[in-house]
Amino acid sequence: MKKLKRSQRLVDMTQFLLEKPHDLLPLSTFAERYGAAKSSVSEDLAIIKEVFEGEGMGELQTLAGAAGGVRYIPRMPMDMALAFVNRLCGQLEQSDRILPGGYLYMSDLLGLPSLMEQAGKIIATAFYGVEIDVVMTVETKGIPLAYATAAQLGLPVVLVRRDHQVTEGSAVSINYVSGSHKSIHTMSLSRRALREKSRVLIVDDFMKAGGTVRGMVDLLGEFNAEVAGVGVLVESGAVEKEERLLHDYVSLVKLTEVDSKVRRISAHPGNYFSS
Amino acid sequence: MKKLKRSQRLVDMTQFLLEKPHDLLPLSTFAERYGAAKSSVSEDLAIIKEVFEGEGMGELQTLAGAAGGVRYIPRMPMDMALAFVNRLCGQLEQSDRILPGGYLYMSDLLGLPSLMEQAGKIIATAFYGVEIDVVMTVETKGIPLAYATAAQLGLPVVLVRRDHQVTEGSAVSINYVSGSHKSIHTMSLSRRALREKSRVLIVDDFMKAGGTVRGMVDLLGEFNAEVAGVGVLVESGAVEKEERLLHDYVSLVKLTEVDSKVRRISAHPGNYFSS
């Protein structure tokens, strides 16, 4: 690459860092890339760090020494996260979302990549500092949020299927009880999808009693893997305490009311904001 | 926001543009954000444009006049796309991917958000200049690629389900014939998911005879929507010409051989690179 001026380096380094969250990038990578001295690269990084942290985009961690380098950790400050979630609550409270049976139509919101990206960034922030190897979800609607979260964490996604698919090879299947309907379902994960002892962040779009997430936790047991955390976009508050199958999770939104008679929905910031 | 220096503005503008592909951002947005003159903002943008285009990150389009502004269009140059696809072919040719029945295990690759992002950028590039309103896929494995493509295009995703779900409201269902197995399947799309006359880019992870994609095309007919294009990550070359149900599509990878006896897989760049 031809020699770049500082102004050009700043643009290129910014996109380079944003593209590789959580990767430790040695200063020499940049020095070689730009034909610049390491001291110049350090000065560039100081400018980027100031802007990233000032704008609430996340941290720029600098590690000194031979094995050192720089690492971008996306993090959303609490006030920005709350503003995002309040807007989301407003959208969820639109009365035409109520479906027969008291279900809530959310597919339009789940279909917005930028909204998923923001939500994924908040979940990644919620598990800041937790050791995680992989993000897991079960098909279908939690998939975009799981990928958005994994992208922010620089991690892969493991996808649990409802049925055993020919394209997954040999798989481990379990039965689980949906907490809200007391009905029995199956979920299945390819044997080669998950290493033993992996630390897994479970992500889903919606949680009522927690039966589906509970199923994923049980499935992890079959792989000798561990739950590093559970993050959901929306939790339903319409669950009796004794019915809840899962107590340790982070939610961004809590639905406290979906009344199809008077067509009223109440959505509030989830437990992430009250802990 | 406090007044920023040029070096700081460059970092902030770079992330701002990368975060909002295809959005037309008026220069006044930046001028106000930074307390800077429009002429300074224009100079900043010229620097960013030079780096973005020099590094093959995409275009920075500047529109003059009162309704003008700047727009970032992600595009991957052909040589970078080919290098990415050649690496992907190498990964796909690992013989332990062969599953019983001659299927190929790809879930580990589909589980990498950064790989999906690159592939999505190539598909977005392939449909540069085409008028598109929404990206569509059918569950399950095409979802990450559809979101990655939609993110690059600044568009929403519409998700077709295999079964009619209670959380989707009233839906339109169709039956379709899987071209390779000649078996009948159902797919279903929520009535409110798609506006009439929408121009739709169909994205999927894998295509053999094209029956699934053909089903999505038929479903679009029910919504009076139009096919703007079809992009798939991997196509199977093991299909007789007369069996192929779809002829107009873009593929990034073409599998020419999956021989489970001698455990050999041959993967080559798809038709995107030969047209």
Chai-1 contact restraints between the chains, C-beta under 6 A:
chainA,res_idxA,chainB,res_idxB,connection_type,confidence,min_distance_angstrom,max_distance_angstrom,comment,restraint_id
A,S7,B,L10,contact,1.0,0.0,6.0,A-B,restraint_1
A,S7,B,I47,contact,1.0,0.0,6.0,A-B,restraint_2
A,Q8,B,V51,contact,1.0,0.0,6.0,A-B,restraint_3
A,L10,B,S7,contact,1.0,0.0,6.0,A-B,restraint_4
A,L10,B,L10,contact,1.0,0.0,6.0,A-B,restraint_5
A,L10,B,V11,contact,1.0,0.0,6.0,A-B,restraint_6
A,V11,B,L10,contact,1.0,0.0,6.0,A-B,restraint_7
A,V11,B,T14,contact,1.0,0.0,6.0,A-B,restraint_8
A,V11,B,I48,contact,1.0,0.0,6.0,A-B,restraint_9
A,V11,B,V51,contact,1.0,0.0,6.0,A-B,restraint_10
A,D12,B,V51,contact,1.0,0.0,6.0,A-B,restraint_11
A,T14,B,V11,contact,1.0,0.0,6.0,A-B,restraint_12
A,T14,B,T14,contact,1.0,0.0,6.0,A-B,restraint_13
A,T14,B,Q15,contact,1.0,0.0,6.0,A-B,restraint_14
A,Q15,B,T14,contact,1.0,0.0,6.0,A-B,restraint_15
A,I47,B,S7,contact,1.0,0.0,6.0,A-B,restraint_16
A,I48,B,V11,contact,1.0,0.0,6.0,A-B,restraint_17
A,V51,B,Q8,contact,1.0,0.0,6.0,A-B,restraint_18
A,V51,B,V11,contact,1.0,0.0,6.0,A-B,restraint_19
A,V51,B,D12,contact,1.0,0.0,6.0,A-B,restraint_20
A,L99,B,G169,contact,1.0,0.0,6.0,A-B,restraint_21
A,G101,B,V166,contact,1.0,0.0,6.0,A-B,restraint_22
A,Y103,B,V166,contact,1.0,0.0,6.0,A-B,restraint_23
A,Y103,B,T167,contact,1.0,0.0,6.0,A-B,restraint_24
A,Y105,B,G169,contact,1.0,0.0,6.0,A-B,restraint_25
A,G111,B,P156,contact,1.0,0.0,6.0,A-B,restraint_26
A,G111,B,V157,contact,1.0,0.0,6.0,A-B,restraint_27
A,L112,B,P156,contact,1.0,0.0,6.0,A-B,restraint_28
A,P113,B,Y147,contact,1.0,0.0,6.0,A-B,restraint_29
A,P113,B,A150,contact,1.0,0.0,6.0,A-B,restraint_30
A,P113,B,A151,contact,1.0,0.0,6.0,A-B,restraint_31
A,E139,B,T140,contact,1.0,0.0,6.0,A-B,restraint_32
A,T140,B,E139,contact,1.0,0.0,6.0,A-B,restraint_33
A,T140,B,T140,contact,1.0,0.0,6.0,A-B,restraint_34
A,I143,B,I143,contact,1.0,0.0,6.0,A-B,restraint_35
A,P144,B,Y147,contact,1.0,0.0,6.0,A-B,restraint_36
A,Y147,B,P113,contact,1.0,0.0,6.0,A-B,restraint_37
A,Y147,B,P144,contact,1.0,0.0,6.0,A-B,restraint_38
A,A150,B,P113,contact,1.0,0.0,6.0,A-B,restraint_39
A,A151,B,P113,contact,1.0,0.0,6.0,A-B,restraint_40
A,P156,B,G111,contact,1.0,0.0,6.0,A-B,restraint_41
A,P156,B,L112,contact,1.0,0.0,6.0,A-B,restraint_42
A,V157,B,G111,contact,1.0,0.0,6.0,A-B,restraint_43
A,V166,B,G101,contact,1.0,0.0,6.0,A-B,restraint_44
A,V166,B,Y103,contact,1.0,0.0,6.0,A-B,restraint_45
A,T167,B,Y103,contact,1.0,0.0,6.0,A-B,restraint_46
A,G169,B,L99,contact,1.0,0.0,6.0,A-B,restraint_47
A,G169,B,Y105,contact,1.0,0.0,6.0,A-B,restraint_48
